[in-house]
């Protein structure tokens, strides 16, 4: 494993690289509050036969954020990174929140994608819940510096299903970025995606439920859905060997 960094979209993006560049490249992008570190064990299981790149997306782990990001800006940042690294015909692997970005990249068709892998991915938004989150967070965000609000906000965020916002609220750029991300519902784009797609889902995922995976499977043109019984949201952490085996078996 090598740890490196690259300049893209005005940010120094830190990333980890595994395996031989002559092998098939996989770009793994973590979810909200994820990091490249969380994918080390999984990548070590694959590095003998694959070339793996895992960046810390702007705003997470070592990569600092200096402006508010939109879905489009994240997509453009990832595309620029791929061009700068000179990797082509990649397997694009997304976990959790990354699917919204993946669908944008796939639809833009500015890079060659060998296959999409959606691993417990977010992207199906409940319109009413999404509207509630945006409205409530917008009203209470100015209170983030008040001591009593800091004490109660984790419980408040859990109540409205916005636990991921708790840490983001400390950074105004990341807080607004989070609101931009939950505002995106790309279900209309899914049927237009022509890349072959493998969906791998944990049956017990409470963050992005299996029903989301089934809905994506219905909407996508070329997709296979693999359900791992008893697994939750972070299969790469809970059982990386199981995830690796099913990936190899179905790729």
N, C-alpha and C positions, 0 to 999 in steps of 0.2 A: 504493500500500500504506500502511495505517495500523497502528500498533502501539498496542494498548489493553490495559486490564485490567478485570476484573470480580470482585466478591466472590461466591463460591459455596462452600457447605459450609465456611465459616470460613477459606477460602483465597483469596488474591489470585491469580486465574488470569490470566495474560498470554496475549494472543492477537493474531494478525494478521488484518487484514480487507482484502479486495480487491474491486473492482468496485462496481457500483451496486446499492443495496438493493432497487431495483424489479425486478431480475432474479431468476431462480430461485436460491435459496440452496443452497449445498453446505457441509456441515460436514465437514471433513477431520480425522480423529484419527490421530495418529502411533502407531507401535509402540513397544516397549520400547527405551529410550535414543534414541528419535527426538525430533524437535522441530519447531516451526513453521518454523524456518529452512530445514529440509531440503526443504520443499515450496514455497519461494518461486518458483523457476523454473517449476515446473509451473503454479502458480496464475497467474503472469503471462501464461501462454498462454491462460488461460480467462477472465480478468477482464473482457474486452470484452463477453462475453455472460452471465456468471454473477456472482453475489454469493458470495464465498468467505470462510469463517471457519475459522481454524486455531488452536486453543488449544495451549498447552504444558500437558499434563496434570499434575496434582499429583505432584511428585517429579521433574519433568524440566525441563531448561533453566532458564527464569526463574521457573517456578512452584514454590515450595518446598512441602515436605510436612511437616505438623505432627502427623500421626497415621498409624496403619496403615490402609491402604485394603483393602477387600474388593472383589470384583467388583460386588456390589450398590451399594456406596458410590460407585464410579466411575460406574456407570450413573446413579445419582441426581444426582451432581454434574454430569454432562453434561446431563441433563434440565433441571436448575435453570438452567444457563447458557443453554440454548435458550429457556426461558421468559423469563428476564431480558432477553435480547436481542430478544425479540419476533419471532423468525423462525418461520414455519410452513410446513408442506408441504415439508420439506427433503429433499434428497438426502444420505443419511448415508454417508460414505465412510470406510472403515476400512482401515488398513494393518497387517499383521503381528498383533501381540498384541491389537489393537483389536477383533477379531471376537468374542471372548468377551463383551466389553462391549456390542457392537452387538446380539448375539443376545438379551442380557438386556433391552436397551432395546426392541427390537422385540417381544419377548414381553410386556412390561409394558403396551404400547400407551397410554402416557401422552402421547406426542407423535405428530403426523401425519407419516408417512414417505412421501415420494413414491416413493423407490427406495433400496435398499441397494446399495452398491458395495463388494465385498470384493476387496481388492488384496493378493495374496500373504498371506492372513490365517491366523493361528494359531487353533486351536480344536479340532482333532482330537488328542486326547492318547493316547499309548500307555500303557496302565495300568501295565505293569511298569516302564517307564522313568520314568514320573511318580512312582511309589512309591519307586523307588530315589533319585531326586533329592531328594525330601522327606526321606527317612530320612537320607541321607548329609549333606545340608546342615544338618539339625537337629543331628546329632552334632558336626560340625566348626565350626559357627557360633561357639561360645564361644571358639574359638582365634584369632579374627580379629585380636586385638591382639598376638599373639605374633610377633616379628620373622621367625622362620624360616617361619612359615605364610604370612606376607604375600608372601614370595619365591616360594613354590611354588604358591600358591592358583590363579593363572591357568591353570597346567598341569593342576592337579587338577580345576578346573571344566570345562576343555575335555574332559578324559577322560570325565566323566559327562554331557557335553552341557549344561552349565549356564553357558556363557560369560557370559550376561547378568547372572549373579549377582555377578560379580567386582566391578563398581562399586557395585552395590546394597548389598553387604556393609558398605560404609563408613557407611551410614546405617541405623540399626536399624529405622526406620519403613519404609524402602524395601525392606530385606531381608525383613522379614515380609510386606510387600505382594507381593513377588515370589513367595514361597512360597504365598500365597493364590491368586495368579493361576494358577500351574502346577497347583494342586490342582483347578482347575475343568475339567470335561469335560462339555460341554453337548450332546452328540450326541442325547440324548433330546428336547431342546427344538427342534432344527433342523426336524423334520417339522411342528412346530406353527406355524412362522413363515410368515405369509401374505403378507408384503411381497414385491413383485417385486425380484429380486436379480440383479445382474450380477457375476460372478466374473471377475476379470482376473488371470492367472497367468503367471509366467515359467517356461518349460520347464526351466530349469537352476537353479531355486531349491533351495539346499541347507539353508535354515533351515526353511521351510515347503514341503515338496516338493509337486510337482504331484499326487501321489497323494492328498494332503489335500484339494486343490481338487476333485478328481474325487469324493471321498467326500462332501464338502459338497454338490456338485451333485446327487448321488443322493438326499441326505436332504431337501433343501429343496423346497418345493412348487412355487415359481415361480422358476426360475433359469436363466440362460444362462452358459456357461463359455467364455471367450475365452482361448486359450493363445498367448502371444507367444514364438515360437521363439528360443532363444538368450539370452533375458533371465533375469536372476537375481532376487534378492529385492527389491532397491531400484530398480525400473524408473523411479520418479519422479526418481531421481538419475542413472541411467545413460542414459536416453533419454526425457526428459519429453515431447518432441514426439510420440514414438511412442505413449506412454501416453495423451496428450491426444487424438490422432487416433482411437484405438480406443474411447475413452470416448464421444466425439462420435458416432461411427459407430453405436454400439450402445445409446445411451441412449434 
